[in-house]
Amino acid sequence: MKPPVAKRVPHPHELHGDVREDDYYWLRDRTNPEVIEYLEEENRYFEEIMRPLEEDTEHIYQSMVDRVPDSEVHVPVQHGPFFYYSRLDKDKQYPIYARKQAASRETLANVAEEVVLDFNELAVEGEYLSVTVQRITTDHKRLAYLENRDGTDRYTIHVKDLETGALLSDRIPNVFLYGSMEWSRCGQYIFYISVDDNQRPYQLWRHQLGTAIGSDELIYEEKDITFTLHMSKSQSGKFILVYSGSKTTSEIRLLDADSPLSPLQLIAERREGIEYDIEHWGDELLILTNEGAPNFQLLKCPLHDLDARTNVVEYKEERYLQAIYPFQNKLLIAGRENGLTQIWVLQDDVLEKIEWDEPLYTVSVLSGQSYETEEVLIQYESLLTPKTTFGLHLQTGEKQCLQVAPVSGEYDPSRFRQEQLWAEATDGVSIPMTVVYQEGVLNNGPAPLILYGYGSYGANSDPRFDPYRLPLLEKGIIFVTAQVRGGSEMGRNWYEDGKMQHKRNTFTDFICAAQYLIAKGYTTSSKMAARGASAGGLLVGAVANMAGELFKVIVPAVPFVDVVTTMLDASIPLTTLEWDEWGNPLNREDYFYMKSYSPYDNVEAKDYPHMYVTTGLNDPRVAYWEPAKWVARLRAVKTDNNVLVLKTNMGAGHFGASGRFNHLKEAAACYAFILDKLGVATK
C-alpha cells in the first residue's frame, strides 16, 4: 500500500503583509466525508506498516503485562470514620474505589470493604470512559462524580447514594473535566463549573439536590475569554475557593461551605501579571503570591482583615514555593529547589526541608487528606524507586514507610543507574537532564536512546518510576528526559525563558541536549529517538525541522504543530486561553516569531527522520487536523524514503484510549516502531 496523498486545495492566509499557503486547510471540516475517508486511509496505511511488527508489538505488550502486579492498592486515607482508597486488580482495565470504616489504620485488615465506585462496571467494552473528579458529602452518604464517554472536556455529574447504591435523578451535563465540582457541607447543594461552546470553563452554578437542572442558579460568570474558572475546597473544608485565572494573572473568591446561599467574597482583584493562591488555616488566610517575588512568597492575614498581610517566612530566590498544605497542627509547603520537588515543614517561623536519601527523586503531599490528621501521607519515587508512601508524623517529624508499590516480576534496582546530566544551551545556560539505563549498557559504546521533552506551561518533567519501562531498559534502551526551558524545573524564570518571545529556547535546549548525549558517547544520531506529546509534540515537531538529522525516529503524539493558524482562530476550543503562553498572532511581532518555529509552516524539501504521529478525532486541546495537515504536507514535500505514519483514534480525544491495557497496547505499538527503526531486537 502506498502512503495516502491528500488533495491540495489552495487556501492562502494573508496577515501583516505576509502570505502563508495552506493547501490542506480543508481537512478541518470533520463533517466532510472526504476528511473522514482520508483519516481512515491513513489508519489503514498505519496498520499496513505495523503489520510486519505485529509479533514485536505483541512481545513488548506481553512483557509490559507481565509487569502488572496482581493487585495495586493505594494507602488508605482517613476521613472521619472511614479510610478511603483505590485498588486495581491485574485483570481489570480500570480502578475500583472503596472504603473501610475503622477507628485506626492498624485495624483495617479486619474490616470489610465497601465499594464506593467501580469504574469497570461503568465501562462498555471497546468504548471510551473517563471518570475524573469524585467528591463525597461530609456525612459520607453520597458520592458525586464526573463521567465522559467521548474524549472531550464536557463531562456529566452523576450522584450516587452510597447507602443504597442507586443513582439519584440529579444528572448535570456540560461540566468541565476537573476542578469543577464541590459539595456544600450540608450535602444539599452541588457547586459546579460549566463550559462554553469552546469548552472553556466559565460559569459557576449552584444546584440543590433533587431539583430540576433548569432551576440551578448562576453564581458567577467569567466573561474575559482569556480567563478560565476552576475551584477547590480548602484543606479545612470550611471554604470553597473559586479561581479566575489566565496564564499570568489570578483572582480568587471565597464561598462559605457552611452557608451555601451566601455570596462570594473577593480576596483581591486581578492585576495583570500578579498570581496568587490561598488556603485557610485557623483564623487566618495563607497567601502565596508572586508580587515582588518571582518564585512566590508566603504571607498571612486575619480572616476579618484581608489587607493586613504579613510575611510567614523570609523570601528566598532559590526556593520556588508552589502549594500550601495546612493541617490543624502543622503547615507543609510544596515547591522546588535545586531542580527537584521539595516539601518543607513550617517550624518556628522557618521552612525546614524534608530530606531524602537519593540524589534524584519526586515527592508530593497526597491531596484530599483530613485537616485534623496527625499523620500526613507523602508520596515518593525516583527513576529507580517505585512509588513509596510515607506517613509523616506531624508532632515528631518521623517518617514511616507505609507502602512500596509492588513491581511484578524480578526487579533489582542495583542493576540500573540513574543520573543527572547538564548540557550547555546556546546562550550558556545549563540544561538539566535525568537519565536511567541498565548497568553495563555503555560498556560497548553508544547505545540506543529515547530522548523525551515537554517544556511548556511551566509543567515539570520530574524523575518518576515506570514499571512498564523496565522491559525496554532490559533491552539496552537509555531513557533521557531533557528538562528544557518552558517548564519550571529550575524555578519560575525557567518557565518565563521558554514562552512567548523566548519560545525558541525550548527547541534549542532540546537540540543541545541531543548533541551533548552524542558528544559524551551515550548514543549516536542513528540510535536516537525523540518523543513528545501535545506541546511536547510541538517541541519535537519543531526539532524535526530545525535539526532532524540528529534523530533516527521522531514520535510526536497529539502534536500542536499548526501554531499560527490555531492561535488566530478564537472559535477553536481553548485558543484564547493560550495567548499568554505563545502570543497573539494578531500582533505583528508575535505573528512572525510564532511563524519562525511553527512546524507546519516550516516544512522543507529535505530529509526527515522516520516519524510516528498520533491524534484523536475528538481532541479539544489539539484538533486532529493539525497533525493531519502536517503529515499531508510532509508527505508532499520531504525528500527521503523514511516511514511516516499517522494514527487517528476515531473514538477518543487528547489522552488516547481509555483503560490500562488499551494504553499498554498503544505504547507497545509505538515502542515496536521505535525499536525497529533503531535496529534493536525485541526478543
C-alpha positions as CSV (number, residue, x, y, z in Angstrom):
1,M,0.0,0.0,0.0
2,K,1.3,3.4,-0.9
3,P,1.2,6.3,1.5
4,P,-2.0,8.3,1.3
5,V,-1.9,11.5,-0.7
6,A,-4.2,14.3,0.5
7,K,-5.6,16.5,-2.2
8,R,-4.4,20.1,-2.3
9,V,-6.9,23.0,-2.3
10,P,-5.3,26.4,-2.3
11,H,-6.2,28.4,0.8
12,P,-3.7,31.3,1.4
13,H,-3.7,33.2,4.7
14,E,-2.8,36.9,4.5
15,L,-1.8,38.9,7.5
16,H,0.7,41.6,8.3
17,G,1.7,41.8,4.6
18,D,2.6,38.1,4.7
19,V,1.0,35.1,2.9
20,R,1.0,31.6,4.3
21,E,-0.1,28.8,1.9
22,D,-2.4,26.3,3.5
23,D,-3.4,23.7,0.8
24,Y,-4.7,21.3,3.5
25,Y,-7.0,23.7,5.3
26,W,-9.9,21.7,4.0
27,L,-9.1,18.8,6.4
28,R,-10.6,20.9,9.3
29,D,-14.2,20.0,8.2
30,R,-14.9,16.8,10.1
31,T,-18.4,16.8,8.6
32,N,-16.9,16.3,5.1
33,P,-16.9,12.5,4.2
34,E,-13.7,13.1,2.3
35,V,-11.9,14.2,5.5
36,I,-13.0,11.1,7.4
37,E,-12.1,8.9,4.5
38,Y,-8.6,10.4,4.4
39,L,-8.1,9.8,8.1
40,E,-9.3,6.2,7.7
41,E,-7.0,5.7,4.8
42,E,-4.1,7.0,6.9
43,N,-5.2,4.5,9.6
44,R,-5.2,1.7,7.0
45,Y,-1.7,2.7,5.9
46,F,-0.6,2.7,9.6
47,E,-2.0,-0.8,10.0
48,E,-0.1,-1.9,6.8
49,I,3.2,-0.5,8.1
50,M,2.7,-2.0,11.5
51,R,1.7,-5.5,10.2
52,P,5.3,-6.8,10.0
53,L,5.8,-5.6,13.5
54,E,2.8,-7.4,15.0
55,E,4.9,-10.1,16.6
56,D,7.3,-7.5,18.1
57,T,4.3,-5.4,19.3
58,E,2.8,-8.4,21.0
59,H,6.1,-9.4,22.6
60,I,6.5,-5.9,24.0
61,Y,2.9,-5.7,25.1
62,Q,3.2,-9.1,26.9
63,S,6.4,-8.0,28.6
64,M,4.6,-5.0,29.9
65,V,1.5,-7.0,31.0
66,D,4.0,-9.3,32.9
67,R,4.9,-6.2,35.0
68,V,1.3,-5.6,36.0
69,P,1.0,-6.6,39.7
70,D,-1.7,-9.0,40.8
71,S,-3.2,-6.1,42.7
72,E,-2.3,-2.5,43.4
73,V,-3.9,-1.0,46.5
74,H,-3.2,2.7,47.4
75,V,-2.6,3.5,51.0
76,P,-6.0,4.3,52.6
77,V,-6.6,8.0,53.5
78,Q,-8.7,8.7,56.6
79,H,-11.7,10.9,56.5
80,G,-13.9,10.9,59.6
81,P,-14.9,7.3,60.4
82,F,-13.8,6.0,57.0
83,F,-10.5,5.1,55.3
84,Y,-10.7,5.7,51.5
85,Y,-8.5,4.1,48.9
86,S,-8.4,2.7,45.3
87,R,-7.3,-0.6,44.0
88,L,-6.5,-2.0,40.6
89,D,-6.7,-5.8,40.0
90,K,-4.5,-7.4,37.4
91,D,-7.3,-8.4,35.1
92,K,-9.1,-5.1,35.3
93,Q,-8.9,-2.1,32.9
94,Y,-10.0,0.4,35.4
95,P,-9.6,1.1,39.2
96,I,-12.1,0.3,41.9
97,Y,-12.6,3.0,44.6
98,A,-13.5,1.7,48.1
99,R,-13.6,2.5,51.8
100,K,-13.5,0.8,55.2
101,Q,-15.0,2.0,58.4
102,A,-12.3,1.7,61.1
103,A,-11.0,3.6,64.2
104,S,-7.4,3.3,63.1
105,R,-5.1,2.2,60.3
106,E,-3.9,-0.8,62.4
107,T,-7.4,-2.3,62.4
108,L,-8.1,-2.0,58.7
109,A,-7.1,-5.6,57.9
110,N,-10.0,-6.9,59.9
111,V,-12.7,-4.7,58.4
112,A,-14.9,-5.5,55.4
113,E,-14.5,-3.4,52.2
114,E,-17.3,-1.3,50.8
115,V,-17.0,-0.4,47.1
116,V,-17.7,3.2,46.5
117,L,-17.4,3.3,42.7
118,D,-16.2,0.5,40.3
119,F,-15.1,2.1,37.0
120,N,-15.2,-1.4,35.4
121,E,-19.0,-1.6,36.0
122,L,-19.4,1.8,34.2
123,A,-17.2,0.8,31.2
124,V,-18.5,-0.6,27.9
125,E,-16.2,-2.9,26.0
126,G,-14.4,-1.1,23.2
127,E,-15.7,2.3,24.1
128,Y,-14.1,5.3,25.8
129,L,-14.6,6.0,29.5
130,S,-13.1,8.7,31.7
131,V,-14.1,9.4,35.3
132,T,-12.2,12.3,36.8
133,V,-13.5,14.2,39.8
134,Q,-15.1,12.4,42.8
135,R,-16.5,14.2,45.8
136,I,-18.2,12.7,48.9
137,T,-20.5,14.6,51.2
138,T,-19.4,15.5,54.7
139,D,-21.8,12.9,56.1
140,H,-20.2,10.2,53.8
141,K,-23.7,9.3,52.4
142,R,-23.4,10.5,48.8
143,L,-20.8,10.5,46.0
144,A,-20.8,12.9,43.1
145,Y,-18.5,12.0,40.2
146,L,-17.7,13.3,36.7
147,E,-18.0,11.0,33.7
148,N,-17.2,11.3,30.0
149,R,-17.5,8.9,27.1
150,D,-16.3,10.8,24.0
151,G,-12.9,12.2,24.9
152,T,-13.9,15.8,25.0
153,D,-13.8,18.1,28.1
154,R,-17.6,18.0,28.5
155,Y,-18.4,15.8,31.5
156,T,-21.6,14.8,33.3
157,I,-22.2,14.9,37.0
158,H,-23.8,11.7,38.5
159,V,-24.8,11.4,42.1
160,K,-24.7,8.0,43.9
161,D,-26.5,7.1,47.1
162,L,-23.8,5.2,49.0
163,E,-26.3,3.6,51.3
164,T,-28.5,2.1,48.6
165,G,-26.1,2.1,45.6
166,A,-28.6,3.8,43.4
167,L,-28.0,6.8,41.2
168,L,-30.1,9.9,42.0
169,S,-32.1,11.7,39.3
170,D,-29.6,14.6,39.5
171,R,-27.7,14.4,36.3
172,I,-25.8,17.6,35.3
173,P,-24.2,17.8,31.8
174,N,-21.6,20.1,30.2
175,V,-19.3,20.3,33.3
176,F,-15.5,20.8,32.9
177,L,-13.3,17.8,33.3
178,Y,-11.5,18.8,36.5
179,G,-11.6,21.4,39.3
180,S,-15.2,21.9,38.6
181,M,-17.4,20.3,41.4
182,E,-17.7,20.7,45.2
183,W,-20.4,19.9,47.8
184,S,-21.7,22.3,50.5
185,R,-21.0,20.9,54.0
186,C,-24.7,20.2,54.5
187,G,-24.6,17.9,51.4
188,Q,-27.8,19.5,49.9
189,Y,-26.0,21.7,47.3
190,I,-23.5,20.9,44.5
191,F,-21.5,23.8,43.0
192,Y,-20.2,23.1,39.5
193,I,-18.5,24.9,36.6
194,S,-19.9,24.6,33.1
195,V,-18.1,25.1,29.8
196,D,-19.0,27.4,26.8
197,D,-19.2,26.4,23.1
198,N,-15.3,26.3,23.0
199,Q,-15.2,24.1,26.1
200,R,-13.8,26.9,28.2
201,P,-14.9,26.6,31.9
202,Y,-16.6,29.9,32.6
203,Q,-19.8,29.7,34.7
204,L,-20.2,28.7,38.3
205,W,-23.6,27.2,39.2
206,R,-25.4,26.1,42.4
207,H,-27.6,23.0,42.2
208,Q,-29.9,22.0,45.0
209,L,-30.2,18.2,45.2
210,G,-33.5,16.9,44.0
211,T,-34.4,19.9,41.9
212,A,-34.6,20.3,38.1
213,I,-31.3,21.4,36.4
214,G,-33.2,24.3,34.8
215,S,-33.7,25.8,38.3
216,D,-30.0,25.9,39.0
217,E,-28.7,29.4,40.0
218,L,-25.8,31.0,38.1
219,I,-23.5,32.5,40.7
220,Y,-20.6,33.8,38.7
221,E,-19.6,34.1,35.0
222,E,-16.1,34.7,33.8
223,K,-16.6,36.9,30.7
224,D,-12.9,37.5,29.8
225,I,-12.2,34.9,27.1
226,T,-8.5,34.7,28.2
227,F,-9.6,33.5,31.7
228,T,-11.0,30.3,33.0
229,L,-12.7,29.2,36.2
230,H,-11.9,26.3,38.5
231,M,-12.5,25.6,42.2
232,S,-11.4,23.5,45.1
233,K,-12.3,23.2,48.8
234,S,-9.9,24.4,51.4
235,Q,-8.0,21.8,53.4
236,S,-10.1,22.6,56.4
237,G,-13.3,22.1,54.4
238,K,-14.7,25.4,55.6
239,F,-14.4,27.3,52.3
240,I,-14.9,26.7,48.6
241,L,-12.2,28.5,46.6
242,V,-13.3,29.9,43.2
243,Y,-10.4,30.8,40.9
244,S,-10.5,33.0,37.9
245,G,-7.2,32.8,36.1
246,S,-5.2,33.3,32.9
247,K,-1.6,32.1,32.3
248,T,-0.3,35.2,34.0
249,T,-3.0,36.6,36.3
250,S,-5.3,35.2,39.1
251,E,-8.3,36.3,41.1
252,I,-9.9,34.3,43.9
253,R,-13.3,34.4,45.6
254,L,-14.4,32.6,48.8
255,L,-17.7,30.8,49.4
256,D,-18.5,29.7,52.9
257,A,-19.2,25.9,52.6
258,D,-21.4,26.1,55.7
259,S,-23.6,28.9,54.2
260,P,-24.2,27.7,50.6
261,L,-26.6,30.5,49.8
262,S,-24.1,33.2,50.9
263,P,-22.5,35.5,48.3
264,L,-18.9,35.1,47.0
265,Q,-16.2,37.1,48.8
266,L,-13.5,38.6,46.6
267,I,-10.0,38.2,48.1
268,A,-8.0,40.5,45.7
269,E,-8.9,42.0,42.3
270,R,-7.0,40.8,39.3
271,R,-3.9,42.7,38.3
272,E,-2.0,41.9,35.2
273,G,1.0,39.7,36.0
274,I,0.1,39.1,39.6
275,E,-0.7,35.5,40.6
276,Y,-1.7,34.2,44.0
277,D,-3.2,31.2,45.7
278,I,-4.8,30.9,49.2
279,E,-5.6,28.5,51.9
280,H,-7.4,28.6,55.2
281,W,-5.6,27.9,58.5
282,G,-7.3,28.5,61.8
283,D,-8.4,32.2,62.0
284,E,-6.1,33.2,59.1
285,L,-5.8,33.0,55.3
286,L,-2.4,32.0,53.9
287,I,-1.4,33.6,50.6
288,L,1.2,32.5,48.1
289,T,1.9,35.4,45.7
290,N,4.5,36.4,43.1
291,E,4.0,40.1,43.8
292,G,7.6,41.3,44.3
293,A,8.7,37.7,44.5
294,P,9.1,35.8,41.1
295,N,9.4,32.5,42.9
296,F,6.5,33.3,45.2
297,Q,6.4,34.4,48.9
298,L,4.2,33.2,51.7
299,L,2.0,35.7,53.5
300,K,-0.8,35.6,56.0
301,C,-3.7,37.8,57.1
302,P,-6.7,37.5,59.5
303,L,-9.9,36.3,58.0
304,H,-11.6,39.5,59.2
305,D,-8.9,41.8,57.6
306,L,-7.7,40.7,54.2
307,D,-5.5,43.7,53.8
308,A,-3.4,43.2,57.0
309,R,-0.8,40.9,55.3
310,T,2.5,39.9,57.0
311,N,5.3,37.5,55.9
312,V,5.2,34.0,57.3
313,V,8.8,33.2,56.3
314,E,11.7,35.1,54.6
315,Y,11.6,35.0,50.8
316,K,14.4,33.2,49.1
317,E,15.0,33.4,45.4
318,E,16.4,29.9,45.1
319,R,13.2,28.4,46.6
320,Y,10.2,28.1,44.4
321,L,7.0,27.8,46.5
322,Q,4.1,26.2,44.7
323,A,1.4,24.8,47.1
324,I,0.2,25.2,50.6
325,Y,-1.0,22.3,52.8
326,P,-2.3,23.5,56.2
327,F,-3.2,20.9,58.8
328,Q,-4.7,21.6,62.2
329,N,-1.4,21.4,64.0
330,K,1.2,21.9,61.2
331,L,1.8,23.6,57.9
332,L,3.5,22.0,54.9
333,I,4.7,23.8,51.7
334,A,5.5,22.1,48.4
335,G,7.8,23.5,45.8
336,R,11.1,23.2,44.0
337,E,14.8,23.7,44.8
338,N,17.9,22.6,43.0
339,G,15.8,21.3,40.1
340,L,13.8,18.9,42.3
341,T,10.5,18.8,44.0
342,Q,10.7,19.5,47.7
343,I,8.4,19.6,50.8
344,W,9.1,21.9,53.7
345,V,7.5,22.0,57.2
346,L,7.0,25.3,59.0
347,Q,8.9,25.1,62.3
348,D,9.5,28.2,64.5
349,D,8.8,30.6,61.5
350,V,11.4,28.7,59.4
351,L,10.8,26.3,56.5
352,E,12.6,23.1,57.2
353,K,13.2,20.8,54.2
354,I,12.3,17.1,54.5
355,E,15.5,15.2,53.4
356,W,15.6,12.1,51.2
357,D,18.3,9.5,50.5
358,E,18.6,9.5,46.7
359,P,20.1,12.4,44.6
360,L,17.1,12.3,42.2
361,Y,13.5,12.0,43.3
362,T,10.0,13.3,43.0
363,V,8.0,13.9,46.2
364,S,4.5,15.2,46.8
365,V,1.8,15.6,49.5
366,L,-1.2,13.4,48.7
367,S,-4.3,15.5,48.1
368,G,-7.6,15.2,49.9
369,Q,-6.2,14.4,53.4
370,S,-8.1,15.2,56.6
371,Y,-7.4,18.6,58.1
372,E,-7.3,17.0,61.6
373,T,-4.8,14.3,60.8
374,E,-1.6,13.8,62.8
375,E,-0.1,11.7,60.0
376,V,0.3,13.3,56.6
377,L,0.8,10.9,53.7
378,I,3.7,11.8,51.3
379,Q,4.4,10.0,48.0
380,Y,8.0,9.5,47.0
381,E,9.5,7.9,43.9
382,S,12.6,8.1,41.7
383,L,13.7,6.6,38.4
384,L,14.7,3.5,40.3
385,T,12.4,3.5,43.4
386,P,8.7,2.5,42.9
387,K,6.0,4.8,44.3
388,T,6.5,4.7,48.1
389,T,4.0,6.2,50.5
390,F,5.4,7.6,53.8
391,G,3.4,8.6,56.8
392,L,4.9,11.8,58.3
393,H,4.1,12.2,62.0
394,L,3.4,15.9,62.4
395,Q,4.5,16.1,66.0
396,T,7.7,14.2,65.9
397,G,8.7,14.7,62.3
398,E,9.4,11.0,61.9
399,K,8.8,9.3,58.5
400,Q,7.3,5.8,58.4
401,C,7.2,3.8,55.2
402,L,3.6,2.6,54.8
403,Q,3.8,1.0,51.4
404,V,6.1,0.4,48.4
405,A,4.1,-0.1,45.1
406,P,4.5,-3.7,44.0
407,V,6.5,-4.5,40.9
408,S,5.6,-7.8,39.3
409,G,8.4,-10.0,38.1
410,E,12.1,-9.7,39.1
411,Y,13.3,-6.2,39.8
412,D,16.7,-5.4,41.3
413,P,17.3,-1.6,41.4
414,S,21.0,-2.2,41.8
415,R,21.1,-3.4,38.1
416,F,20.2,0.1,36.9
417,R,21.6,3.6,37.1
418,Q,20.0,7.0,37.3
419,E,22.0,10.2,36.7
420,Q,21.5,13.9,36.4
421,L,23.4,15.4,33.4
422,W,23.8,19.1,32.4
423,A,24.1,20.2,28.8
424,E,25.1,23.7,27.8
425,A,22.5,25.8,25.9
426,T,23.3,28.1,23.0
427,D,23.2,31.0,25.5
428,G,25.4,29.3,28.1
429,V,22.6,28.2,30.4
430,S,22.9,24.7,31.9
431,I,20.0,22.4,30.9
432,P,19.3,19.5,33.4
433,M,18.6,16.0,32.1
434,T,17.5,12.9,34.0
435,V,18.9,9.6,32.7
436,V,18.1,6.0,33.5
437,Y,19.7,2.8,32.0
438,Q,20.7,-0.7,32.8
439,E,24.1,-1.2,34.3
440,G,26.8,-2.1,31.6
441,V,24.8,-0.7,28.7
442,L,27.5,1.7,27.8
443,N,30.4,-0.7,28.1
444,N,30.3,-1.4,24.4
445,G,30.0,2.2,23.2
446,P,27.0,4.3,22.3
447,A,23.5,2.8,23.0
448,P,20.0,3.2,21.6
449,L,18.4,6.1,23.4
450,I,14.9,7.8,23.6
451,L,15.0,11.5,24.5
452,Y,11.8,12.9,25.8
453,G,10.8,16.6,26.3
454,Y,7.8,18.8,27.0
455,G,8.8,22.4,28.1
456,S,5.5,24.4,28.2
457,Y,3.0,25.9,30.6
458,G,5.5,25.7,33.5
459,A,4.8,22.0,33.7
460,N,7.6,19.8,35.0
461,S,9.1,16.6,33.8
462,D,10.2,15.0,37.0
463,P,12.0,11.7,37.6
464,R,9.3,9.0,38.1
465,F,9.3,5.2,38.3
466,D,7.6,3.4,35.4
467,P,7.5,-0.4,35.7
468,Y,6.4,-0.7,32.1
469,R,9.7,0.9,31.1
470,L,11.7,-2.0,32.6
471,P,11.3,-4.3,29.6
472,L,12.8,-1.6,27.4
473,L,15.6,-0.9,29.8
474,E,16.4,-4.6,29.8
475,K,16.8,-4.4,26.0
476,G,19.5,-1.8,26.4
477,I,17.5,1.3,25.8
478,I,18.6,4.5,27.6
479,F,15.8,6.9,28.6
480,V,16.6,10.6,29.0
481,T,14.3,13.5,29.8
482,A,15.5,16.9,28.9
483,Q,14.1,19.4,31.4
484,V,14.1,22.2,28.8
485,R,13.0,25.8,29.4
486,G,9.3,26.3,29.3
487,G,8.9,24.0,32.3
488,S,9.5,25.2,35.9
489,E,12.2,22.7,36.9
490,M,14.7,25.4,37.8
491,G,12.1,27.9,39.1
492,R,9.7,30.4,37.7
493,N,12.3,32.1,35.4
494,W,12.8,28.7,33.7
495,Y,9.2,28.9,32.6
496,E,9.4,32.6,31.6
497,D,12.5,31.9,29.5
498,G,10.6,29.3,27.4
499,K,7.4,31.1,26.4
500,M,6.2,33.9,24.2
501,Q,9.2,35.6,22.6
502,H,11.6,33.2,24.3
503,K,9.9,30.0,23.0
504,R,12.7,29.0,20.7
505,N,14.8,28.3,23.8
506,T,12.7,25.2,24.4
507,F,13.7,23.8,21.0
508,T,17.3,24.8,21.0
509,D,17.7,23.4,24.6
510,F,16.4,20.1,23.3
511,I,18.8,20.1,20.4
512,C,21.7,21.0,22.7
513,A,20.7,18.1,25.0
514,A,20.8,15.7,22.0
515,Q,24.1,17.0,20.8
516,Y,25.5,16.6,24.4
517,L,24.4,13.0,24.6
518,I,26.1,12.2,21.3
519,A,29.3,14.1,22.2
520,K,29.5,12.2,25.6
521,G,29.1,8.8,23.9
522,Y,25.7,7.9,25.3
523,T,24.3,7.4,21.8
524,T,24.6,8.4,18.1
525,S,22.1,10.1,15.7
526,S,21.5,6.7,14.1
527,K,20.5,5.3,17.5
528,M,18.4,8.1,19.0
529,A,14.7,8.7,19.0
530,A,12.8,11.8,20.2
531,R,9.4,11.7,21.9
532,G,7.0,14.5,22.9
533,A,3.2,14.8,23.3
534,S,0.9,17.8,22.9
535,A,3.1,20.9,23.5
536,G,5.9,18.3,23.6
537,G,4.7,17.2,20.2
538,L,5.3,20.8,19.1
539,L,8.8,20.6,20.6
540,V,9.8,17.5,18.6
541,G,8.0,18.7,15.5
542,A,9.9,22.0,15.6
543,V,13.1,20.0,16.2
544,A,12.3,17.8,13.1
545,N,12.5,20.9,11.0
546,M,15.5,22.5,12.8
547,A,17.7,19.5,13.5
548,G,16.0,16.4,12.3
549,E,19.4,14.9,11.3
550,L,20.2,14.3,15.0
551,F,17.5,11.6,15.2
552,K,16.7,8.3,13.5
553,V,13.0,8.5,14.5
554,I,10.7,11.1,16.0
555,V,7.4,10.4,17.8
556,P,5.1,13.4,18.1
557,A,1.9,12.5,20.0
558,V,-1.2,14.7,19.6
559,P,1.2,17.4,18.5
560,F,0.4,21.2,18.5
561,V,2.0,21.8,15.1
562,D,-0.1,24.4,13.3
563,V,0.6,27.2,15.8
564,V,-0.2,30.4,13.8
565,T,-3.4,29.2,12.3
566,T,-4.7,27.9,15.5
567,M,-3.8,30.9,17.6
568,L,-5.6,33.1,15.0
569,D,-8.9,31.2,15.4
570,A,-10.7,32.2,18.5
571,S,-13.5,29.7,17.7
572,I,-11.2,26.8,18.4
573,P,-11.5,25.4,22.0
574,L,-9.0,26.9,24.4
575,T,-7.3,29.2,21.8
576,T,-7.9,32.4,23.6
577,L,-6.5,30.9,26.8
578,E,-3.2,30.3,25.1
579,W,-2.3,33.9,24.0
580,D,-0.4,34.4,27.2
581,E,1.7,31.3,26.5
582,W,2.5,31.6,22.8
583,G,1.5,35.1,21.9
584,N,-1.4,36.6,19.8
585,P,-0.5,36.5,16.1
586,L,-2.8,39.5,15.5
587,N,0.2,41.3,16.9
588,R,2.8,41.6,14.1
589,E,5.8,40.7,16.4
590,D,4.1,37.7,17.8
591,Y,3.0,36.5,14.3
592,F,6.4,36.4,12.8
593,Y,8.0,34.9,15.9
594,M,5.5,32.1,16.0
595,K,5.7,31.5,12.3
596,S,9.5,31.1,12.7
597,Y,9.1,27.9,14.6
598,S,5.6,26.6,13.8
599,P,6.3,23.0,12.4
600,Y,3.5,23.1,9.8
601,D,4.7,26.5,8.4
602,N,8.4,25.4,8.2
603,V,8.2,22.0,6.4
604,E,11.0,22.0,3.9
605,A,12.1,19.9,0.9
606,K,14.7,17.9,2.8
607,D,15.2,14.5,4.5
608,Y,13.2,13.9,7.7
609,P,13.6,11.0,10.2
610,H,11.1,8.2,10.5
611,M,8.0,9.6,12.1
612,Y,5.1,8.1,14.1
613,V,2.4,10.7,14.6
614,T,-0.8,10.2,16.6
615,T,-4.0,12.2,17.1
616,G,-7.6,11.9,18.4
617,L,-10.7,12.9,16.4
618,N,-12.4,14.3,19.5
619,D,-9.4,16.1,20.9
620,P,-10.4,19.6,22.2
621,R,-6.9,20.6,23.0
622,V,-5.0,19.9,19.8
623,A,-7.5,19.4,17.0
624,Y,-7.0,16.3,14.8
625,W,-6.5,18.5,11.7
626,E,-3.2,19.9,13.0
627,P,-1.2,16.7,12.8
628,A,-3.3,15.6,9.8
629,K,-2.4,18.7,7.8
630,W,1.2,18.5,8.9
631,V,1.6,14.8,7.8
632,A,-0.1,15.6,4.5
633,R,2.4,18.5,3.9
634,L,5.4,16.3,5.0
635,R,4.4,13.6,2.6
636,A,4.2,16.1,-0.3
637,V,7.5,17.9,0.4
638,K,10.0,15.6,2.2
639,T,12.8,14.1,0.0
640,D,13.6,10.9,2.0
641,N,12.1,7.4,1.9
642,N,11.7,7.1,5.6
643,V,8.4,5.9,7.1
644,L,5.8,8.5,8.1
645,V,2.6,7.2,9.7
646,L,-0.5,9.0,11.2
647,K,-2.7,7.1,13.6
648,T,-6.0,8.8,14.4
649,N,-8.0,7.4,17.3
650,M,-11.5,7.8,15.9
651,G,-13.3,7.5,19.2
652,A,-11.1,9.4,21.7
653,G,-9.5,12.7,22.5
654,H,-6.3,14.2,23.7
655,F,-5.4,11.3,26.1
656,G,-5.7,8.4,23.8
657,A,-7.5,5.2,24.5
658,S,-9.0,4.6,28.0
659,G,-8.3,1.6,30.1
660,R,-5.0,0.4,31.4
661,F,-4.4,-2.5,28.9
662,N,-5.5,-0.3,25.9
663,H,-2.9,2.2,27.0
664,L,-0.3,-0.5,27.1
665,K,-1.2,-1.7,23.6
666,E,-0.8,1.7,22.2
667,A,2.5,2.1,24.0
668,A,3.7,-1.3,22.8
669,A,3.0,-0.4,19.1
670,C,4.9,2.8,19.5
671,Y,7.9,1.1,21.0
672,A,7.9,-1.6,18.4
673,F,8.1,1.1,15.7
674,I,10.9,2.9,17.5
675,L,12.9,-0.2,18.2
676,D,12.6,-1.4,14.7
677,K,13.9,1.9,13.3
678,L,16.8,1.9,15.9
679,G,17.7,-1.7,14.9
680,V,17.0,-3.1,18.4
681,A,15.8,-6.7,18.6
682,T,12.7,-7.1,20.6
683,K,13.4,-10.6,21.8
